[in-house]
Amino acid sequence: MISLNNVFFTRQDGGTKRQIINDLSLTILPAAHIALLGDSGSGKTTLLNLLAGLLSPDAGTITVNQQKISELTASELALYRRKIGIIFQHYQLLSPLNVKDNMCFQARLNGLSPSDDEVNTMAKKLGLENKLTAMPEQLSGGEQQRVGIGRALLNKPKLLLADEPTGNLDAARSLDIVTLLKSLCEEEQIILIMVTHSQQLANQFTTQLFLKDGQING
Ligand SMILES: Nc1ncnc2c1ncn2[C@@H]1O[C@H](COP(=O)(O)OP(=O)(O)OP(=O)(O)O)[C@@H](O)[C@H]1O
């Protein structure tokens, strides 16, 4: 479960301060799947970064699975970040590593050692069973994003944050990837929060939240 209580976050915009997140309170239940929508610049990525512990609120508290992340020290935050899943629009695979090692990368960083069985099962679910020894540059965009999903899931997160994960893919492939991502999160009871500009993709989610003026309109 996630709760945000009276969270404020400002950015310096030229000479003035701009309130990006403005007294936001929100509860997200375990295993919820949420599409986060909002105009460009409304603060969607900022909100994901606050949940990822990459930014700290100016005021208010953020609690993720009973851990008050807004009060953690830098080293505690580094440990917290290792445990959550993040999927980026630009995949961010490591080019010298093959698919298998990319998929295992975050889990290994977090002290887990996925077995060959686990990796093969995940690769199969992602349709990557014949690509485990391929290098990232030999993959299509959709395949690279599936490696990104595998990398996040093999780390067994309780929370997965996805920032426009299909922003680089065409509509049909985006729908396939989001459907797959959602069903894998359902299977593993993972909270999924996905930023998207696409209403069609958001419609795959039972909960849609709209960020506007630093506030959530659910
Ligand atoms: N590092 C930064 N320094 C200053 N301002 C920033 C910084 N990063 C983002 N901003 C500003 O904060 C606001 C919110 O940005 P954010 O990236 O969270 O929006 P978004 O809703 O994710 O936008 P988009 O849909 O275009 O990706 C924007 O006005 C942006 O210009």
The ligand as a Gaussian input file, in Angstrom:
#p B3LYP/6-31G(d) Opt

LIG

0 1
 N       15.093000      19.321000     -13.405000
 C       14.127000      20.242000     -13.515000
 N       14.364000      21.530000     -13.197000
 C       13.392000      22.470000     -13.282000
 N       12.134000      22.213000     -13.687000
 C       11.841000      20.942000     -14.029000
 C       12.824000      19.893000     -13.968000
 N       12.224000      18.736000     -14.358000
 C       10.949000      19.055000     -14.660000
 N       10.727000      20.370000     -14.466000
 C        9.449000      21.068000     -14.662000
 O        8.488000      20.487000     -13.787000
 C        7.217000      20.409000     -14.430000
 C        6.692000      18.985000     -14.352000
 O        7.550000      18.151000     -15.128000
 P        7.249000      16.621000     -15.340000
 O        8.368000      16.068000     -16.154000
 O        6.968000      15.991000     -14.037000
 O        5.895000      16.678000     -16.203000
 P        5.139000      15.521000     -16.992000
 O        3.706000      15.625000     -16.629000
 O        5.815000      14.208000     -16.756000
 O        5.355000      16.004000     -18.488000
 P        5.415000      15.184000     -19.878000
 O        4.050000      14.584000     -20.062000
 O        5.713000      16.244000     -20.870000
 O        6.520000      14.163000     -19.762000
 C        7.419000      20.914000     -15.851000
 O        6.966000      22.241000     -15.908000
 C        8.903000      20.849000     -16.060000
 O        9.331000      21.853000     -16.937000

